[in-house]
Amino acid sequence: MAIELLEREQCFTELTAWLEAAVGRSGCLALVSGEAGIGKTALLQEFAKRQSCARRVLWGACDALFTPRPLGPLHDIARQTEGALAEALSAPASREAIFSAALDELERQHTPTLVVLEDMQWADEATLDLLKFLGRRIHRTRAMLVVTYRDDEVGARHALRFVVADLPRASVHRMSLGPLSEGAVAKLASAAGRSSEGLHRATDGNPFFVTEVLAAVADSIPVTVRDAVLARAARLSPAEREIAEVVAIVPGKTEAWLLQQAAQVDDAGLEGCLSIGMVRDEDGSLAFRHELARRALEDALSPARQQALHVRVLSILAQRPEVSHARLAHHAAGAHSARDILRFAPIATAQAASVGAHREAAAQYEVALHYSDELSATERATLLEQVSYECYLTDQIERAIEARRTALEIWKTSGSGLREGDALRWLSRLSWILGREVEADRYAAEAVATLESLPAGPELAMAYSNRSQLAMLAHEVDPAISWAHRAIELAERFGNDEILSHALNNLGTARLLVCDAAGWSDLERSLQLARAAGFHEHVARAYVNLAANAVEQHLYANAARYLSDGLAYCEEHDVDYARPYMLALRARARFGQGDWQTACEDAEAVLAHPETMTISRITALTALGHVRVRRGDADASSPLEEARTLAVPTRGLQHLGPLAAARADAACLASDRERTIELQTTYELARESHDPWMSGALAIRLWRGGALSEPPQGIAEPYALEVAGDLRGAARAWETLGCPYEHATALALIGTEREQLQALAILERLGAAPAARALRRHMRARGIRCIPRGAITSTRSHPHGLTKREVEILAQLSEGLHNSAIAKRLFLSPKTIEHHVSAILAKLNVPSRAAAVAMAGKRPKARGD
């Protein structure tokens, strides 16, 4: 067995089982992780060799370029196949067409397939999107997709972790490679005729480090991989060293034709490099055995030597039309050649952006911008706008604003009013994203003023639509509608369906804010236009606003349909930025329908991603906090306080309104009248917006607390019925809408024993402990006797009286998690977890967590667990 493959038989067994299951049932994804040099590549090369007779093997790798090559691994794979995939990559095809061709390659082949994607810690954005696309659909194939990555380079916020988190768990397997044992290291040393004393301690059992140390033939053990590699390189002759240095500055493989022209190559020199294992032959190309070794030698070269080699390699590669522009840009940067960077980087950037590798596009543009002194002013402004746009797409908003402002100054100086106006409109949009509403409004007004002084065009139409959107988001309905009509007129005149869809979305949403039913038709038309043209961002936005308005008006059947269709569309087309907000809206809908457990699950799924946009976090935190308030959970205030911190700077009623209602409920259930009337300011904001549902939700809480001197006007029907004294009518309205908590509240207010018993039953079923306790106290005070005393349903259903939350925490204890880990997973404070654990131990009458876990493993599942 090859020396790197000691102690890996269990890995082969697992990989074989996964592949057989993929071939026999449905495809799967295998994640193979481990530190650099642990033997991931060697393991998979041997595994592929064992499968090659019966399985098709496709292999691709990410390279350590300054800026990763977009879809680099897929280009590798395409060269191993024939047909649509190679054609899609060679033609100017869309990302969707390329991804579909890759999936077709796995689906249409009758031969089971093993696909390997190596070193995904270096993956570009488009390759990560490809992994997500294939990972969600791999079950349709007879293929196993194996992904390797260095777990010590993939931190908690690395994009790869977010991609993997979104994949179906049933299709994903994981394997983590560990170091070699002391016995295995001793065996390797013995085979090399060396002493193993101190070797395991020095190398930590890393197979690559071990083999480098053994190959170095040094008197003492090198203390780093770099030292070991350089000790091996010291054995090379000058001609051999020349070959090794050329290969060292070329990430991946160095083709034979490139090596022949870049170095003085003869058979003896090649044989010398190969004989000591410095490099290896891969189908006629040379490559280092490991990226660690390549980088060690590259870093040992002087800056002048590195630059000279990059210049030499670039001059050769530039003559080959098949070489990617990303590769050329890499060597141009290494050569510090401004002319070549400005020649190759923009093309590489356009290619990256076309397949969705926007982070790589932004990085390439930044490299070009560094050398932009040789460009004209207008060329530099255009480059700055391209930087800004790619940064906008990758959520680098501060940098996007900085670049766009610099471009704006150039356009002002050059007298290009059209470009100036469009830059102002972009600055308005970017400022709003960061919650800078005053700046957003100012830029929006300046954009319109600038563009209105010029002949009308699409830029002015978009500026009008931007003003409509800002007004709509501020719940300023009349201006939103007025600006939308102006945008629609211009968009239709110029035949621009994208702007038309955007403006119709604003118009429909603004109308629905005041319950104008015509808004549904506007939004549906916006959706149809966007779907027909493939404007994915506008499709997602239409679904979001349709669902948000349906949730706001308690039209839960409609909301469920829009959210189901919208989530499916986003998954099919990988529009991932909109999915968290749709899940947050679904949490709100399920909260309103009394499905509190699944509401929490949706909210917690949104909050599990630290990169989730602010708007999604606010909505999820508010829904989660409101559920906890109504259940009487110990730490209901934590999510509401975080939501408040995020929401207040936005000044948006769609955030502040639901949050104010949740905080008022918490105060009311705690009999804190002073805190209840805190929502007065938000109520005034809702009144000014003429939003009947939001106004009603806030007004009714103030009305019940005696904080309003006059009956509120312009509020939605259920609230208006209660204010008018028709409590039975209000109860019927809430029941019809499917809002059980509000239904129970209205029944309880009627005051008769029959209705209050009915309300109590609903509250018990929901798990609304504080409201149920308050109603019992009120009924007892009125002399009602036959009051059911049972605990909340979830508690009664557990043999030891554990609540749903306590059952949930006990399950986490069974996984061996500590308080801090459980708190992070459940979005609670460690102190709250400590309280829950103490309650669990007391109810189970056990002295320790281990005893509680043991008891949980013995008892039968209770109803409702």
N, C-alpha and C positions, 0 to 999 in steps of 0.2 A: 504494500500500500504506500502511496506517496506520503512523504513525511508530514505534509500539512493535514493529512486526513486521519491521523490517529484520533481515537475516541469520538468518531463521528458516525458510527454504525446506527445508533438510535435515530440520528437525523435522517439517514437514508431510509430507514424503516418508515418514519412519519411521512417523508416526502412521497415515497412510493404509495403509501395508503391514500394520501390525498389525491394523487394523480389518478389512481385506479378509480376512486370514487367520482372524480371529475369525468373520467371517460365513461363510466357506467351510468351515472345519474345526471349530474349537472356540473358545469364548470365552477371553478373556485379561484380565489386569490390567496396566495401564500406570502406572508411578510417575513422575510428573513433578516434579522438585525444583529448587530454586533459592532464592536469597536473596529477601527481600521486595523487591518492585518490579522483579524481573527480567523480568516479562512472562508469567508462567504463565497467568493468567486471559485476557489478551489473545490469547495463542496459541490457547488452547482455544476461546474464543469465535469466533475466525475459522475454526478447524477445524470447529467445529460448524455454522457458517453454510455452509461448503462441503459438509457432509454432509446438510443438513436435508431435501433433496428425497428422498433415497433411504433415509435412516436416521431412526429415532426418537431424539430427544435428550432425556435426562432430566438435570436439573441440581440439585444440592444443595450446601449450603455449611455449614461450621461457623462459628459466630459467636464473637467475642471477649467473651462475657459474663463477669461475675465468676465464675460457675459455669456451665459449658456446658450448653445445653439437651439433655437426653437424646434421642438419635436425631434431632437437629436436621436433618441433611441428608435423612434419610428422610421427615420431615414435608414438606420442600420438594418432594421427588419425588412423594409421594402426592398433592399438590395438582395435579400434572401428569398423573395417571393416574385411572382409575376402577375401582371394584370392590373386591376383597378387601383390597388393601393399605391403601386409605383407611379401609375399615371396621375393619380390625385395629387401626389406630392411633387411631381415634376411640372404639373400645370398650375395656373393661378386659381386653385379650387378654394372654396370656403372651408372654414374649420369644420363645419357640420359634415361637408362632403368627405373630408379627410377622415374624420372620426368614424363615419358610417362605413367607409371603405375598410378601415382597420377592423371593425366589428364583423363585416362581411367576410373578411379573410379568415376569421376564426370560426364563423358560423357555417360557411359553405363547404369547407373542406371536410371530407369524410375521414381523413386520418386524424386521430387525436393529436393535440398540439400542446407542447410545452413552450411557454413564452417567458423569457427572462428579461427583466428591466433592471439593470445594475446601477448602483450608486445614485439612488433617487434623492439623496440629500442635496445633490447638485441640480436637481431637475428644474427646468424652466417652467413658467406658469402654464404654458400650453401643454406640456407633458403631464403636469399635475392634473390639468383638466381632462386629458386623455385617460389617465388612470382612473379618475372619478367616473368618466363615461363608461369605460370598459368594466370597471368594478361593479357598477350598478346593473350591468347586463351580462356579466360573465356566466351567470347561471343558464343562459340560453345556449351555451356552447358546450363542446366536449374538450375544453382547454383548461389548463392550469396556468395562471399568470403568476409568476414568482417575482416579487419586488425585493431588492436588497437595499439596505441603507445603514449608515453608521448611526447607531442610537446615541452616541456621545456627541453628535453634531446636529441632532434633531431635537431641539428643545421643546418646551411646552407650547411655545407660540410659533413653532415652525409650520409653514403652510402644509407640509406633508401630513402632520398630525390631524389637521382639520379635515383634509381630504379623506383620510382613513376613517375618521370618526363618523363621516357621513355615509359610509358604505354599509350594505346589509350585513349584519353580523353573521347570519347563517352561511354566507359565502366566503367568510374570511378566516384563514388559519394564521397562527403566529408561531415563529420559531426564533429563539434568541440563542446565539452561539456563545458559549463560555470559553474561558481559557483552558489550556491543557493542564493536566495534573503534573505534579512533580515527577511521577513515574514515567509519564509520556515524554517529558522533557529529557529525563535521563536516558530513555531509549534512543531519542534522536541524537543526543551527544555521543552515546556509545557507537551508533552507526557511523558517526563522523570521526570516530577515533579521538574524541575530546573528553575532558573531564566535565562532569555536570555540576561540580561544586559551585554554588552561588548562582547558577544559571537561571533557575526558576525564580529566585528572588529578584534578580536583576531584570528579567523580562516579563514578570507577572504571567508567565505561561502564554504570552502572545505568540502564535505560531510564526508569523512573519518575522518578528523581532528575533525569535530563537534561531530561525534559519539564517538570518543576516549575521548574527553573532557567530554562528558556527562557520559561516563562509568567510568571515573576515580574517581568519587565521592570525589573530592578534594574541599577544602574550597575556593580555588582560581583557576582561569583558567590557566592551563599550557601554557607556552609560545611557546612550540614546540610540534610537533607530538611525538618526542622521549620522552619528559617529560610526555605526556599523556599516552603513551604505558607503560612506566615504572611505572607510578602511578597505572595503572591497574594490572601490574605484581606484584606489592607490596602486592596485596590481596591474592596471591597464597600461599598455604602451601608448606613446603619443598618438599614433594613428587610431588605436582603439578608443582612446579618450575623445578624439574628435568625433567619432561616430556616436558615442554615448552622449556627448553634450548636445549634438543636434537632436537626437531623440528626446533628450530631457526638456527641450523648450517646445516640444510639440505634444500637447495633451492628447491622450488616446494612442493612436497608432501612427507611425511614420511610414508612409508608403515607400516601396523600393525605388520608384522613379524620383521621389523627392530626396531620398537619402543619397542616391547616386549623384545628384546635381549639387547637393548642399555640403557634402563632405568628400574627402579623398577616400573612397571606399575600395577596398580590395578583399579578396577572399580571406586572407590571413587576418585582417582587421575584424571582419565580421565574425570569423570563427573565434577570435580571442574574446570578443564581447559575449558571445553565446556560451563559450566553454566555461566561464566562471559564473554564469547565471546572472550577469548584470542586466541583460535584456533577453527577450525570447522572440522567436519567429512565430508570427501569426499569419499564416497564408501569404507569406512573402513580405509582409510588413514587419517592422520591429516595434516592440513596445516593452516598457519596463514591466517587471513581474508585478509590481504594485505601484499605485499612485504615490504612496509614501516615499518609495525609492526615487521616483522621478522628481518629486518636489525637493527631496534632500539634495540631489545633485544640481538641480536648477538653482536652488537658493545659494549653493556654494559658489556659483559663477559670479564674477564681478559684474556690476551694472553695465559697464562698457562691453563686456563679453556677451552678456545677455542681449543687449541692444544690437550688436553686430550680427548675432545669430538670427534674431528676429528679422532684421533687414534682409539677410540672405534668404531665409525661408520665404518671406513675403514676396520677394522678387520672382521666385519660382512659382509659388502658388497662384500669383496674379495672372500668370499665363495660361492657367487651366480653367476653362469656363465652368467645369462641373463643381469646383470648390465653392462651398457656401460662403456668403458674404459675412456671416458671423465669424467664421474661421479667419477670413481675411482681416476683419476688423480687430480680432484678437491680436494678430501679429503686427498690425499697423500700430496698435497701442503700445505693444512691446518695443516697436522700433521708434516710438515717439515721432511718428511722421504725420504732421498735421494734414498735409495734402492727401495722404492715403486714408486717414481716419475720416476726413470729410467726403472722401470718395466712396468708402465702403460702409461706414456706420449708418448713414441714412437709409441705404438699401436694406441692410441687415435689420434695421428698425422697422421698416415697412413690412418686411417679411415676418418679423416677430409679431407685430400687431395684427397682421392678417389672420394669424392662427390663434390669436388670443393670448399671446405671451407678452402681456402688457408691462409687467415688471422688467422684463428683459428689454423691451422697447424703450422704456423710460431710462434704463441704465445706459443703453447705446446712445440715446439722444444726449444724455449728460456728458458722455465722453466726447461726442462731437461738439457740444457747446463749449467745452474746455478749450477747444482749438478754434473757436469761431471768430477770432480776431481777423482772420483772412477773408471773412464773408462780408458782403455788403450789409448795410443797416437793415434793409427789408428782408434779406435772407436770414439774418440773425433773429429778427422778430418772428419770422415764420418758424424757425427752429425753436424759439422760446415757447411759442404757442403749442408746438408739438410736444415739447417737454411737459407743459402744463396739462395737456389733454391726457397724456399717458399717466401722469401723476394723479389726475382726477380719477381715472379708471382704477387705480391701485390704492386709493384712499390715502394718498400723500397730499392732503388738501393744502396745508400751509405752503409746501413747495409749489403746488399748482398755482396758488395765488401769487406768490413771489415772482414766478416766471411770467405769468400773465400780466402783472403790473409793469414789469420791465418791457414787455412787448408793447403794452399800451403807450408807454412814453415814446417809444420809437415811432408808432403809428401817428401819434399826435405831432411829433416833429416833422414827419414826412408828409403830413397833410392827407393821409388816407382815411377819410371819414368813415368809409364802410367798415374797414378793419378796426378802426377805433371804436365804433359803435358796437360791433360784435364782441370785442374784447371787454367792453363795459358790461354787456349782458352776461358774459361768462363770469366776470368778477362778482356780479350779483348772485348768480347761482352758487358759486363757490363759497361766498360769504354766508349765504343762508345755510349751507351744509354745516358750517361751524357754529351755527346759532347766532350769527351777527346780523340780526334782522335790520337794524338801522342802516348798516353799511349796505346790506342787500337792497333795501329800498332806494337808497341814494344812487347806487350804481344802476339800478333798473331804470330810474327816472332819467339819468344822464344818457343811458343807452337809447331810450326812446327819443329824447330831444335831439341827440346827434343824428340818428338815422332818419328822423322825420324831416331833417333839412336836406335830405338827398332823395333821389327818385326811389319810390317804394320797391322793395324786393323781399326775398325770403328772410333776409336778416331782420327787417322791420317786423315781419309777421312773427318771428320767433321772439323778438323783444316784447311785442304785445302779449304773446302767450306767457312769457316769463312774468310779466306784471300781473296777468290773470292768476297765475299759479301762486305768486306771493300773497295776493289778496285773498285767494281761496284758503290758503294755509292759515292766514290770520283771521279766518271766518268773517272777512269783509265781503259780504255776498254781492252787493250791487256793483262795486268796482270790479270784482272778479268776473261777473257776467258781462259787463261792458267791455273790458279788455279782451275777453274771450271772443266776443262777436267780431271785434276788429281783427283779431288774429285769424279767425275762420274765413272772413271775407278775403283777406290777402292770400291765405293758403290755398283757397279754392281758385283764386284768380291765377296763381302761379303753378297750380297743379302739384302742390307739395303735400303728399299724403302724410308724411311724418309729422310735419307741423300741424296739419289738420287733426290728426289723432291726438296730439299733445293738447291742443286747444279744446277739443271736444271733451277730453278728460277733465280739464279744469272747469269747463262750463257745467258738465253733468254733476260733478262733485259739489260745486257751489250751489246749484239748484237743490240738490238733495239736503244740503245743510238746513234749508228752510222747508223741507218736506214737499218740494215741487216735484211731482212724479215725472215730469218731463225729463228730469235728470237721468232717470234710468235709461231712457232711449239714447240720450247723448253718450252715456258711458258705454252702452252696448255697441253703438256705432263706432266709437273710438276703438273698442276691442276688436271689432270685425275688420276695420281698416288695418290695424296693427298686425293681426294674425295673417291677413291676406298678403301683406308685404314682408312678413318676417321680421318686423321690428320687435325683437324679443323684450327689450327694456320697456317699451310702451305697452306690450301685452301684459307684462307683469304688473305694471302700474295700474292698468285698467282693472285687472282682477283685484288688486289690493283695494282700490277705491270703491269698487262694487261691494266687496266683502265688508269693508269698514263701515260703509253706510248701512248695509243690511244689519250688521251687528248693532250699530247705534240705534236703529229703529226697531230692534228686537225682532227682526224678520229672520229667524234662525234657520229655517229651511232654505231660504235663498242664500244666506251666508254660508251654510254648509256646502251648497252646490258650487258657489263661486270659489270657496277655499279649496274644495276637492279638485275642481278643474284647474285652478291656478297652481296648486302645488304639483299636480301631475305635469302641467305644461313646464313649470320651472325645472322639474327633475328631468323631463325629456330633453329640454334644451339647455340644461345646465345654467340656468339663470339663478345662481345661488344667493345673490345679495338680497333677493326678495323673499326667500323662503323663511328666514327667521321672523320677519314681520308678519307673514301669513300665519305662522305657528302662534305668534303672540296674539293675533286677532282671534284665532281659533280658541286660545285659552280664555279670552274675554267672552266668546260666545258660549263656551261650555260652562264658564262661571255663571253666566246669566241663566242658563238652563238648569243649574243645580248639579251639574256633573263635575263636582269639585275636584275629585281625584285626578281625572284626566286633564282638567284645566291646569292643575299643578304640574302634571307631567309635561304638558306642552310648554308651560312657562319655564320650567327647569331645563328643558331641552334647549330653549333659546339662550338661557343664561349660562349654559355650560361652555359656550364659545366666548372667550374674552374679546374677540375681535368684532362681536356683534355690534351693529350700528346703534347709536343712542336711541333713536326712535323705537327700535325693536325692544331694547332693554327697558325703556320706560314702560311700555305697554305690558311686557311680561312681568316686570316687578310689581306693577300696580295690580294686575290680576292675581298674582301669587299672594301679595300682601292682603288683598281684599278677602280671598279665600280664608287665609289664616285668621283675619279679624272675625269673620263670621263663624269659624269653627272654634274660636277661642284658643288658638295655638299660643304657646308660650312666647314665641318670638315673631309676632306679627309686625312689629314696628320696623324691623331691620330692612326688609325690602321696600317698605313705603318711604323710609327716610332716604334710602339711596335713590329711589325714583324721584323724590322731591328735589334732591341735589341736582339731578340731571335735567328735570323738567323746568324748574324755575327760570334758568337762563333762556330757554326757548320761547317763553311767553306764549306758547301755543295752547289754545283751548282744548285741542284734541288730546293733549297730555295732562294739562292742569285740571280739566273737568273731572274725569274719572278718578284722578288721584285725590282731589278734594272730597269727592263722594266717599271714597274708601276711608280717608282720615276722619271724616265726620261720623261715619258708622262706628269707627273705633272709639271715638269720643262719646258717642251716644250710648254704646254698650257699656262703657265705663262710667256712665252717668256724669260726664264732664261737660256741662252745658257751655262753659266758656270756650272750650276748644271746638265745640260744634259750630259756633257762629264764626269761626275763623274763615269759613268758606264764603263769607259775604263778598269779598273782593272778586273771587272767581265767578260767583253768581252774577255780579254786575257785568263782568266780561261776557258771560253767556247771554245775558239779556241784550247787550249791545249787538251781538251777532245774530239775534233772532233765531237761534237754534232751539226749537221747541223741546227736543228730547233732553239736551244737556241742561237747558234752563229748568226744565221740570225736575230732573234728577237732583239738582242743587236746591231749587226752591222748596221742594217738598220737605227736605231735611230742615231747612230754616223755618218753614211753616210749622212743622211738628214741634220745634224747639221754641216757638213763640217769638222768633226773631224778625218776623215780617208783620208790619202793621196793616198792610193791605193785601188782599188775595192776589197772588201772582197771576199775570196775564200772559197769553201766548205760549202756554206750556202744553205738552202732549196730553192726549186724552186721559190715560189712567191717572196722571197726576191731577189734571183738572177736575176729574170726578171726585177724587178724595178731597180736594180743596172745597168743592161745592157741597160736601157732606154726603155724597152718594158713595158710601163705603162699599156697599154690595156691588154697585156698578164697577167700582175700581177693582174689586176682587175678581169679578168676572173678566174684566179687561186683561188683567195680569194672567189669569188662568188661560185665556185664549192665546195670549202671546207666548205662553210656555215659560213663564218666569216664576218658579215655585216659591222662592224666598219672598218676593214682593207680594205674591198671592197670599202667603201665610201672614205677612205683616198687615195687609188690608183686612183679612179675616179677623185677626186679633183685635184690630181697632174697632170692629163692629160692636164688640162688647158682650155679645150673648154667649152663654155657655156652649151652645152647639158649635158656633163658628170658632170659638177659642179652642175647643177640643180638636176641631179639624185643623186649625193652625198649628197646634202643638204637635199633632201627628206628622204634619209636613216638616216642621223644624227638626223633629227627631229623625225622620228619614234622611234629611239632608246632612245631619251631623252638626247642626247649628246650635251648639251647646249654650253660648251666652244668651241668645234670644229665647231659647227654650226655658232656661232658668228664670229669666226675667218674666216671661209669661206665666210660669208656675207661681211665682211670688205674687203677681198681680191677681191671678185667679184665687189663690188662697186668701188674699186680703179682701176679696169680694165675697168670701164665704163659700166658694165652690168646693165641694168635697171630693167627689170621685175623679181625682186628677191622677192620671197614670204617672208613676214615679220612676219608671224604667230609665236606665242610663241611655245615652246616645247609642244608636243601633250598632255602630262598629264596636263599642265597648261591650255591649251585651253579648255579641256574637263570639267573643273571645273567652275561653274557659277561665282565664286568670284576670279578665277585665282590662286587658291592654287596649289602648286606643289604636287607631290605624297608624298614627305617627309612631307610636311605641313599637308596633309590630314591624314597621318599616326600619326603624333604627336597630331592632334586634336582628333583623336580616343582615344589616351592614356589619354588626358585631360578629355574625357568623362567618363573614368574609375575612375576619381578622383585622378590620379597620379600627384605627384609633379615633378619638373624638374630633381632632382637627380634620382628618380625612373625611369623616362622616359629615361634619359641618360644611365642608366645601362642596361635597356631592349634593347635599340636600338644601344648600343655601340657608343654613342656620348658623348661629353663633356657637362656638365651642362650649360656652357657658350653658346655652340652652340644651345642647346635647348631653352635657353633664347632668342637668336636671332630669332629662328624660331617662337616662341610664339609671339614675338613682331610683326613679319611680318604677322602672322595670324590675330592678332587683328586689324592691319592696313588695311588689305585687306577686312576683314569683317566689318570694321568701327564700332567696338564695344569697350567698355571701359574695359572689364574684361574677364577673362577666363570663368566665369560662363555664361556670355552673349554669348561668342563664342560657348560654348557647347550647349546652348539653341538654337541658330541659326542653328547649325549643326543638331540638332534633328528635326528641322522643314523642312529643304530643302529636295527635292527628291535627290536620289543618282545620281551623274553625271556619264557620260560614263567613263569607265576606273577606277572607284573607287574600 
